[in-house]
Amino acid sequence: MIQFRFASLATLLLLACAPARAADVDARASYILTLGGINIASMDVGLTDDGASYAVDLSANVTGLGAVVASGTAKANTTGRSSGSQLVARTFGLQTRANGDNFKIDVTFSGGDVDSFKVEPPIIDNYDRVPLERRHLTGVTDFLSAFLLRGNGLDKSLCQRRVGIFTGVERFNVELSFAGTDEATSPRTGYQGPVVLCSVNYKPVSGHFTSSDITTYLADNDRIVVWYAPLGETGYFIPYRVLLGTSMGDLSMVLTSMRP
């Protein structure tokens, strides 16, 4: 469960991108995650879109950090329909492995609602787990597609959105808001140029445990920021940097390479 929460958070931080036009896209991006300045994971993301359907795949190798983050691997993927300015998820899958334990989620969507979901091994409903209700499974998408942003340029409109997310375990809402503009200049990263800053507000709805320190911290945290950069001339916008302040130091994700 701990490894699932880390994978969820890492994926939540990995706000990917989607095309603003119907041209074929076949892109890849790589990131390094650090906690308190220490490397804890590397991630590769692939995105394809043929103008009618899209697919995103993510793979992560987690080196871990003592008892804080377990070492292991995580893979996530989503597919869906690409129509105009909308992405409509059809399937979502997540697999993690840590300390010899495997965890797997499969979700199918239909018209913006959850059609079915399966979790292995099943999550045990303790007294402090907020019950999932059927109404929480409508008007949602997976947490990869939720952050697939597309637009016509680097402006505040990229950050003005609210989305409901279902992970297969939890339902929560995320709100993005415009936080400013900046310039990426470091030659050690995969992009140099203008970026737009979006602040992220996380609101748990159901499926989470009221005793979860991670859920409480995310809900109370007002320091989750994403720097978006253009993915070449494709109309995509992907994270250049993501920053989440924690009691153990900043959890940061930085773009190290990209191929539009």
C-alpha positions in Angstrom: 0.0 0.0 0.0 2.9 2.4 0.8 4.4 1.7 -2.6 1.0 2.3 -4.3 0.7 5.7 -2.5 4.2 6.6 -3.7 3.4 5.6 -7.2 0.2 7.5 -7.1 1.9 10.6 -5.8 4.7 10.3 -8.3 2.3 9.9 -11.1 0.2 12.7 -9.7 3.3 14.9 -9.9 4.0 13.7 -13.4 1.5 16.0 -15.1 1.9 15.0 -18.7 0.6 16.5 -21.9 -1.7 16.0 -24.9 -2.0 17.3 -28.5 -3.7 20.5 -29.5 -4.2 19.3 -33.0 -5.0 16.1 -34.8 -1.4 15.5 -36.0 0.3 12.2 -35.1 2.4 12.4 -32.0 5.0 10.0 -30.7 6.9 11.6 -27.9 9.0 10.6 -24.9 10.1 12.4 -21.8 12.4 11.4 -18.8 12.4 12.7 -15.3 14.4 12.4 -12.1 12.7 12.5 -8.7 14.5 13.7 -5.6 13.5 14.0 -1.9 15.5 16.5 0.1 18.1 16.6 -2.8 18.6 12.8 -2.8 17.7 10.9 -6.0 14.9 8.4 -5.2 13.5 7.5 -8.6 13.8 7.9 -12.4 10.8 7.8 -14.7 10.2 7.5 -18.5 6.9 8.5 -20.1 5.7 7.8 -23.6 2.8 9.5 -25.4 1.2 8.6 -28.7 -1.9 10.2 -30.3 -3.1 9.6 -33.9 -5.8 12.3 -33.7 -8.5 9.7 -32.8 -7.0 7.8 -29.9 -4.2 8.3 -27.4 -2.0 6.1 -25.2 0.3 7.0 -22.3 2.8 4.7 -20.6 4.9 5.4 -17.6 7.7 3.3 -16.1 9.6 4.1 -12.9 12.5 2.6 -11.1 12.5 3.6 -7.4 15.8 3.4 -5.6 14.1 4.2 -2.3 15.2 6.1 0.8 15.5 4.0 3.9 12.2 3.4 5.6 10.6 6.5 3.9 10.2 5.1 0.4 10.6 1.4 -0.5 12.7 0.5 -3.5 10.9 -1.2 -6.4 9.3 -0.6 -9.8 6.1 1.0 -11.0 4.3 0.9 -14.4 1.2 2.8 -15.4 -0.7 3.1 -18.6 -3.8 4.6 -20.0 -5.7 4.6 -23.3 -8.6 6.6 -24.6 -10.3 8.6 -27.2 -8.9 11.9 -28.4 -11.6 14.2 -29.7 -11.1 17.9 -30.3 -10.0 19.5 -27.0 -11.1 16.5 -25.0 -9.4 13.3 -23.9 -11.8 10.6 -22.8 -10.2 7.7 -20.9 -11.1 4.1 -21.7 -8.6 2.0 -19.7 -6.1 2.6 -16.9 -3.6 0.2 -15.3 -1.1 0.4 -12.6 1.4 -2.3 -11.3 3.9 -1.8 -8.5 6.5 -4.2 -7.0 8.3 -3.5 -3.7 9.9 -5.7 -1.1 8.6 -8.8 -3.0 5.0 -7.6 -2.9 3.0 -7.0 -6.0 0.1 -4.6 -6.4 -2.2 -4.2 -9.4 -5.1 -2.0 -10.5 -7.2 -2.2 -13.6 -10.0 0.3 -14.4 -12.3 0.7 -17.4 -14.2 3.9 -18.2 -17.3 4.6 -20.3 -18.3 8.1 -21.2 -16.5 9.7 -18.2 -17.8 7.2 -15.7 -16.2 4.2 -14.1 -17.4 1.0 -15.8 -15.4 -1.5 -13.7 -12.4 -1.7 -11.5 -10.3 -4.4 -9.9 -7.6 -4.2 -7.2 -5.2 -7.1 -6.4 -4.8 -7.7 -3.5 -8.0 -6.1 -2.5 -8.0 -3.1 -0.1 -9.3 -4.0 3.3 -12.1 -1.6 4.4 -11.1 -0.6 8.0 -13.3 1.6 10.1 -11.4 4.7 9.1 -11.7 4.2 5.3 -14.1 6.7 3.7 -16.6 4.6 1.7 -16.6 4.7 -2.1 -20.1 5.6 -3.3 -21.5 5.0 -6.8 -21.9 8.8 -7.3 -18.2 9.2 -6.7 -17.5 7.1 -9.8 -19.2 9.5 -12.2 -17.6 12.4 -14.1 -14.1 11.1 -13.5 -11.0 10.0 -15.3 -7.7 8.3 -14.4 -4.8 10.2 -12.9 -2.7 10.1 -16.1 -5.3 11.4 -18.5 -6.5 14.0 -15.8 -3.3 16.0 -16.3 -2.9 15.6 -20.1 -2.9 19.3 -20.9 -3.2 20.9 -24.3 -3.6 24.4 -25.5 -2.6 27.0 -28.0 0.3 28.6 -26.0 1.9 29.2 -22.7 -0.7 31.3 -20.9 -2.8 31.1 -17.8 -5.6 29.1 -19.5 -3.4 26.0 -19.1 -3.8 26.2 -15.4 -7.5 26.9 -15.2 -9.1 23.5 -14.7 -10.7 21.2 -12.2 -11.0 17.4 -12.6 -12.3 14.4 -10.7 -9.9 11.5 -10.5 -10.5 7.8 -9.7 -7.3 5.7 -9.1 -9.1 2.4 -8.6 -8.7 2.9 -4.9 -9.5 6.5 -4.2 -11.6 9.3 -5.6 -10.2 12.8 -5.3 -10.5 16.2 -7.0 -7.6 18.3 -8.3 -7.8 22.0 -9.1 -5.1 23.9 -11.0 -4.7 27.6 -10.9 -2.4 30.1 -12.5 0.6 31.0 -10.4 2.8 33.0 -12.8 5.4 32.8 -15.5 9.2 32.0 -15.4 12.2 31.1 -17.6 13.9 27.7 -17.5 17.6 28.3 -17.9 19.5 25.3 -16.5 21.6 23.5 -19.1 21.4 20.3 -17.1 17.7 19.8 -17.8 15.8 18.8 -20.9 14.4 22.3 -21.8 15.4 25.9 -21.7 12.9 28.6 -22.4 9.6 30.1 -21.0 7.4 28.2 -18.6 4.0 28.7 -16.9 3.5 27.9 -13.2 0.4 26.2 -12.0 -0.5 25.6 -8.4 -2.2 22.4 -7.5 -5.0 21.9 -4.9 -5.8 18.3 -3.8 -9.2 17.5 -2.3 -9.9 13.9 -1.1 -13.4 12.6 -1.6 -13.6 8.9 -0.8 -11.6 5.6 -0.7 -8.9 7.2 1.4 -8.2 6.5 5.1 -8.8 9.3 7.5 -5.7 8.2 9.4 -3.5 8.5 6.3 -0.7 11.1 6.9 -0.1 11.4 3.2 -3.8 12.2 2.5 -3.9 14.8 5.3 -0.6 16.3 4.2 -1.7 16.7 0.6 -5.0 18.1 1.5 -3.4 20.7 3.8 -0.5 21.5 1.5 -0.5 24.8 -0.3 2.9 24.4 -1.8 2.4 22.1 -4.8 3.6 23.8 -8.0 4.1 22.6 -11.6 6.2 24.5 -14.2 4.9 23.7 -17.7 7.0 23.7 -20.8 6.0 23.2 -24.5 6.8 19.9 -26.1 8.4 21.2 -29.2 5.8 22.5 -31.8 3.3 19.7 -31.1 0.8 21.8 -29.1 1.6 19.7 -26.0 2.7 21.1 -22.7 4.6 19.0 -20.2 6.1 19.5 -16.7 9.5 21.0 -16.7 9.6 20.8 -12.9 7.2 19.8 -10.1 7.7 20.8 -6.5 6.0 19.5 -3.4 7.1 20.7 0.0 7.3 18.0 2.7 8.6 17.7 6.3 11.5 15.7 4.9 12.5 18.3 2.4 11.3 19.1 -1.1 9.9 16.3 -3.3 11.0 17.5 -6.7 10.7 16.1 -10.2 12.8 17.6 -13.1 12.7 17.0 -16.8 16.0 15.6 -17.9 15.2 14.9 -21.6 12.4 15.0 -24.1 11.8 13.9 -27.7 8.7 15.6 -29.3 
